[in-house]
């Protein structure tokens, strides 16, 4: 059953090789977001995984702007788990007191 649910989600993710730079595969989730049943399946799968792997979770943290995957998937997943969502943004993008950390991605820092 999980394999079928995973296929339903994977079938709605489009790969774009070498974007934004050679060697990186950009995975476009727009078709997944357009399909409410597939999106619900994604949240179901993530919830199942988190509950089985991490019995104590305080928050879900999501990175990026309002168009980022973290902001699109994190809040509904946090709501499903009954916990809070913490936005992670670039320095200067959030008002009030913030904390800072630096990390490296496939194509940037």
N, CA and C of each residue as an Amber inpcrd file, in Angstrom:
protein
   327
   0.8180000  -1.2020000   0.0000000   0.0000000   0.0000000   0.0000000
   0.8510000   1.2520000   0.0000000   1.9300000   1.2710000   0.8050000
   2.8120000   2.4340000   0.8340000   3.4760000   2.6590000  -0.5110000
   3.8390000   1.5680000  -1.2050000   4.4550000   1.6900000  -2.5220000
   3.5270000   2.3680000  -3.5120000   2.2570000   2.0260000  -3.4530000
   1.2650000   2.6480000  -4.3320000   1.0990000   4.1320000  -4.0030000
   1.0690000   4.4480000  -2.7260000   0.9380000   5.8580000  -2.3180000
   2.1700000   6.6530000  -2.7300000   3.3390000   6.0590000  -2.5700000
   4.5750000   6.7300000  -2.9670000   4.6050000   6.9730000  -4.4710000
   4.1640000   6.0040000  -5.2550000   4.0960000   6.1650000  -6.7190000
   3.1490000   7.3060000  -7.1020000   2.0260000   7.4140000  -6.3960000
   1.0580000   8.4800000  -6.6760000   1.7200000   9.8510000  -6.5220000
   2.5660000   9.9810000  -5.5070000   3.2690000  11.2450000  -5.2850000
   4.3770000  11.4250000  -6.3250000   5.2130000  10.4150000  -6.5140000
   6.3350000  10.5110000  -7.4670000   5.8710000  10.8230000  -8.8850000
   4.7280000  10.2890000  -9.2750000   4.2120000  10.5220000 -10.6310000
   3.8560000  11.9800000 -10.8730000   3.7370000  12.7490000  -9.8040000
   3.3610000  14.1590000  -9.9440000   4.5120000  15.1150000  -9.6590000
   5.7250000  14.6000000  -9.7160000   6.9230000  15.4250000  -9.5420000
   7.7220000  15.3440000 -10.8410000   7.9940000  16.5210000 -11.4510000
   8.7120000  16.5660000 -12.7240000  10.1800000  16.8990000 -12.5070000
  11.0840000  16.0480000 -13.0230000  12.5150000  16.3560000 -12.9020000
  12.9930000  17.2630000 -14.0340000  13.8390000  18.2210000 -13.7050000
  14.4880000  19.0900000 -14.6860000  15.9980000  18.9940000 -14.4470000
  16.6840000  18.1170000 -15.2180000  18.1300000  17.9510000 -15.0320000
  18.8920000  19.2400000 -15.3440000  20.0020000  19.4180000 -14.6290000
  20.9250000  20.5380000 -14.8530000  20.2860000  21.9040000 -14.6380000
  19.3560000  21.9880000 -13.6890000  18.7710000  23.2760000 -13.3360000
  18.8330000  23.4230000 -11.8230000  19.3270000  24.4930000 -11.3080000
  19.7420000  25.7310000 -11.9590000  21.1740000  25.6990000 -12.4810000
  21.9160000  24.6540000 -12.1340000  23.2890000  24.5220000 -12.6280000
  23.5170000  23.0650000 -13.0400000  24.5050000  22.8120000 -13.8900000
  24.7890000  21.4390000 -14.2940000  25.0330000  20.5280000 -13.0790000
  24.4680000  19.3300000 -13.1580000  24.6450000  18.3490000 -12.1010000
  23.5410000  18.3380000 -11.0510000  22.6900000  19.3610000 -11.0470000
  21.5880000  19.4280000 -10.0920000  20.3000000  19.0490000 -10.8190000
  19.4750000  18.2240000 -10.1730000  18.1620000  17.8880000 -10.7320000
  17.1230000  18.6520000  -9.9250000  16.4580000  19.6040000 -10.5780000
  15.3800000  20.3580000  -9.9380000  14.1210000  19.5150000 -10.0410000
  13.4480000  19.3130000  -8.9190000  12.2230000  18.5170000  -8.9110000
  11.0420000  19.4670000  -8.6980000  10.2700000  19.6460000  -9.7560000
   9.1370000  20.5650000  -9.7630000   7.9220000  19.8880000  -9.1360000
   7.4130000  20.4670000  -8.0510000   6.2600000  19.8820000  -7.3730000
   4.9440000  20.5640000  -7.7650000   4.9730000  21.4400000  -8.7700000
   3.7410000  22.1280000  -9.1890000   2.6120000  21.1490000  -9.5240000
   2.8750000  20.0790000 -10.2970000   1.7860000  19.1350000 -10.5770000
   1.2420000  18.4650000  -9.3120000   2.0870000  18.2530000  -8.3310000
   1.6600000  17.6620000  -7.0590000   0.7370000  18.6280000  -6.3170000
   1.0760000  19.9070000  -6.3390000   0.2610000  20.9110000  -5.6500000
  -1.1030000  21.0890000  -6.3130000  -1.1740000  20.8190000  -7.6170000
  -2.4450000  20.9520000  -8.3470000  -3.3880000  19.7800000  -8.1010000
  -2.8790000  18.6910000  -7.5510000  -3.6610000  17.4700000  -7.3540000
  -3.9210000  17.2780000  -5.8570000  -5.1100000  17.6520000  -5.3710000
  -5.3750000  17.5830000  -3.9290000  -5.2110000  16.1820000  -3.3380000
  -5.5940000  15.1510000  -4.0670000  -5.4620000  13.7820000  -3.5520000
  -3.9920000  13.4000000  -3.4180000  -3.1780000  13.7490000  -4.4100000
  -1.7490000  13.4330000  -4.3550000  -1.0640000  14.2360000  -3.2500000
  -1.4460000  15.5050000  -3.0850000  -0.8510000  16.3160000  -2.0240000
  -1.2150000  15.7580000  -0.6510000  -2.4600000  15.3710000  -0.4820000
  -2.8920000  14.7630000   0.7770000  -2.1060000  13.4710000   1.0300000
  -1.8680000  12.7050000  -0.0280000  -1.0780000  11.4830000   0.1000000
   0.3420000  11.8050000   0.5550000   0.9390000  12.8720000   0.0020000
   2.2760000  13.2850000   0.4300000   2.2900000  13.5900000   1.9310000
   1.3330000  14.3740000   2.3900000   1.2690000  14.7300000   3.8080000
   1.0410000  13.4760000   4.6480000   0.1960000  12.5520000   4.1750000
  -0.0200000  11.2840000   4.8830000   1.2880000  10.5130000   5.0330000
   2.0390000  10.3870000   3.9350000   3.3000000   9.6490000   3.9540000
   4.3130000  10.2960000   4.8940000   4.4200000  11.6220000   4.8190000
   5.3520000  12.3200000   5.6990000   4.9450000  12.1780000   7.1690000
   3.6540000  12.2900000   7.4290000   3.1730000  12.1160000   8.8030000
   3.5020000  10.7060000   9.3060000   3.2170000   9.6950000   8.5110000
   3.5150000   8.3100000   8.9050000   4.9980000   8.1380000   9.2160000
   5.8380000   8.6760000   8.3310000   7.2870000   8.5470000   8.5230000
   7.7510000   9.2440000   9.8020000   7.2940000  10.4700000  10.0030000
   7.7290000  11.2220000  11.1840000   7.2420000  10.5830000  12.4770000
   6.0070000  10.1440000  12.5060000   5.4720000   9.5120000  13.7250000
   6.2270000   8.2290000  14.0460000   6.6070000   7.4610000  13.0170000
   7.3270000   6.2020000  13.2360000   8.7960000   6.4320000  13.5970000
   9.4050000   7.4590000  13.0190000  10.8430000   7.6730000  13.1890000
  11.2100000   8.6100000  14.3310000  10.3380000   9.5550000  14.6280000
  10.6310000  10.5850000  15.6290000   9.4180000  10.7580000  16.5450000
   9.3410000   9.9730000  17.6180000   8.1500000  10.0350000  18.4660000
   7.9320000  11.3880000  19.1540000   8.9960000  12.1620000  19.3430000
   8.8530000  13.4700000  19.9930000   9.3480000  14.5660000  19.0590000
   8.4340000  15.3110000  18.4740000   8.7770000  16.4350000  17.5880000
   8.1280000  17.6840000  18.1730000   8.9250000  18.7390000  18.3050000
   8.4000000  19.9780000  18.8710000   7.8790000  20.9350000  17.8050000
   8.6000000  21.0260000  16.6820000   8.2430000  21.9590000  15.6220000
   8.6580000  21.3860000  14.2720000   8.0220000  21.8840000  13.2160000
   8.4810000  21.6670000  11.8480000   9.0790000  22.9940000  11.4130000
  10.2670000  22.9670000  10.8330000  10.9160000  24.1870000  10.3430000
  10.9590000  24.1340000   8.8240000  10.6290000  25.2480000   8.1860000
  10.6270000  25.3250000   6.7300000  11.4740000  26.4690000   6.2540000
  12.2570000  26.2350000   5.2090000  13.2070000  27.2170000   4.6760000
  12.6600000  27.8490000   3.4020000  12.9760000  29.1250000   3.2180000
  12.6960000  29.7940000   1.9580000  11.6080000  30.8400000   2.0630000
  11.2030000  31.3210000   0.9090000  10.1320000  32.3030000   0.8320000
   8.7970000  31.5950000   0.7200000   7.7670000  32.3590000   0.4750000
   6.4250000  31.7770000   0.4060000   6.2650000  30.8050000  -0.7520000
   7.1700000  30.8450000  -1.7270000   7.0770000  29.9230000  -2.8580000
   7.9470000  28.6820000  -2.6590000   8.5970000  28.5530000  -1.5170000
   9.5050000  27.4280000  -1.3150000   8.7530000  26.1970000  -0.8210000
   9.3480000  25.0490000  -1.0300000   8.7310000  23.7880000  -0.6260000
   8.5360000  23.7260000   0.8770000   9.4980000  24.2530000   1.6240000
   9.3760000  24.2280000   3.0810000   8.1550000  24.9750000   3.5730000
   7.8400000  26.0930000   2.9230000   6.6810000  26.8770000   3.3260000
   5.3850000  26.2750000   2.8050000   5.4560000  25.4950000   1.7370000
   4.2450000  24.8990000   1.1640000   3.8580000  23.5940000   1.8550000
   4.8380000  22.8220000   2.2700000   4.5770000  21.5060000   2.8520000
   4.6320000  21.5410000   4.3810000   5.4850000  22.3770000   4.9470000
   5.6710000  22.4200000   6.3960000   4.4260000  22.7510000   7.1970000
   3.6980000  23.8220000   6.8780000   2.5240000  24.1640000   7.6950000
   1.4340000  23.0860000   7.7290000   1.0420000  22.5080000   6.5720000
   0.0160000  21.4670000   6.6850000   0.5070000  20.2260000   7.4420000
   1.7990000  19.9150000   7.3070000   2.3460000  18.7800000   8.0430000
   2.3700000  19.0770000   9.5430000   2.7930000  20.2790000   9.9160000
   2.8020000  20.6690000  11.3280000   1.3880000  20.6400000  11.8990000
   0.4270000  21.1410000  11.1370000  -0.9610000  21.1370000  11.6010000
  -1.4390000  19.7040000  11.8230000  -1.1190000  18.8210000  10.8920000
  -1.5110000  17.4140000  11.0090000  -0.9200000  16.7810000  12.2740000
   0.3340000  17.1500000  12.5880000   1.0140000  16.5950000  13.7610000
   0.6260000  17.3060000  15.0670000  -0.0930000  18.4260000  14.9420000
  -0.5050000  19.1670000  16.1280000   0.6330000  19.9370000  16.7800000
   1.5890000  20.3980000  15.9490000   2.7410000  21.1540000  16.4590000
   2.8770000  22.4500000  15.6730000   3.8120000  23.3040000  16.0990000
   4.0170000  24.5840000  15.4430000   4.9370000  24.4930000  14.2310000
   4.8810000  25.5350000  13.4170000   5.7400000  25.6790000  12.2470000
   6.6520000  26.8740000  12.4610000   7.9580000  26.7080000  12.1850000
   8.9390000  27.7750000  12.3460000   9.4890000  28.1390000  10.9690000
   9.2730000  29.3850000  10.5040000   9.8170000  29.7870000   9.2030000
  11.3190000  30.0570000   9.2910000  12.0430000  29.6180000   8.2870000
  13.4760000  29.8930000   8.1800000  13.6690000  30.7240000   6.9210000
  14.2870000  31.8850000   7.0620000  14.4600000  32.8040000   5.9340000
  15.8940000  33.3160000   5.8950000  16.2420000  33.9420000   4.7810000
  17.5450000  34.5920000   4.6710000  17.5990000  35.7620000   5.6500000
  18.8240000  36.1050000   6.0380000  19.0300000  37.1950000   6.9870000
  18.3340000  38.4710000   6.5030000  17.6370000  39.1270000   7.4210000
  16.9700000  40.3800000   7.1090000  15.5730000  40.2260000   6.5340000
  15.0870000  39.0060000   6.3480000  13.7700000  38.7910000   5.7480000
  12.6490000  38.6460000   6.7790000  13.0210000  38.5050000   8.0630000
  12.0170000  38.3920000   9.1210000  12.2230000  39.5140000  10.1350000
  11.1430000  40.1080000  10.6280000  11.2790000  41.1610000  11.6360000
  11.5100000  40.5620000  13.0220000  11.9020000  41.4130000  13.9440000
  12.0630000  40.9900000  15.3300000  13.3280000  40.1790000  15.5420000
  13.4810000  39.6420000  16.7510000  14.6840000  38.8620000  17.0710000
  14.7230000  37.5610000  16.2590000  15.8900000  37.2360000  15.7510000
  16.0700000  35.9990000  14.9820000  17.3630000  35.3200000  15.4060000
  17.5400000  34.0860000  14.9810000  18.7900000  33.3560000  15.1650000
  19.3580000  33.1110000  13.7770000  20.6830000  32.9320000  13.6970000
  21.3290000  32.7890000  12.3960000  22.2240000  31.5510000  12.3700000
  22.2530000  30.8850000  11.2080000  23.1480000  29.7560000  10.9680000
  23.4650000  29.7370000   9.4740000  24.6470000  29.2890000   9.1100000
  25.0540000  29.2060000   7.7090000  25.1730000  27.7380000   7.3180000
  24.7600000  27.4090000   6.0970000  24.8620000  26.0370000   5.6080000
  25.0580000  26.0400000   4.0970000  25.5090000  24.9210000   3.5690000
  25.8110000  24.8130000   2.1420000  24.7790000  23.9450000   1.4460000
  24.3580000  24.3850000   0.2630000  23.4390000  23.6300000  -0.5970000
  24.2440000  23.0500000  -1.7620000  23.5470000  22.3470000  -2.6790000
  24.2200000  21.7700000  -3.8360000  24.9030000  22.8410000  -4.6800000
  24.3130000  24.0330000  -4.7290000  24.8000000  25.0620000  -5.6350000
  24.9780000  26.4260000  -4.9910000  25.0840000  26.4590000  -3.6860000
  25.2680000  27.7590000  -3.0370000  25.4080000  27.6290000  -1.5370000
  25.5400000  28.7720000  -0.8820000  25.6670000  28.7910000   0.5770000
  24.5930000  29.6860000   1.1680000
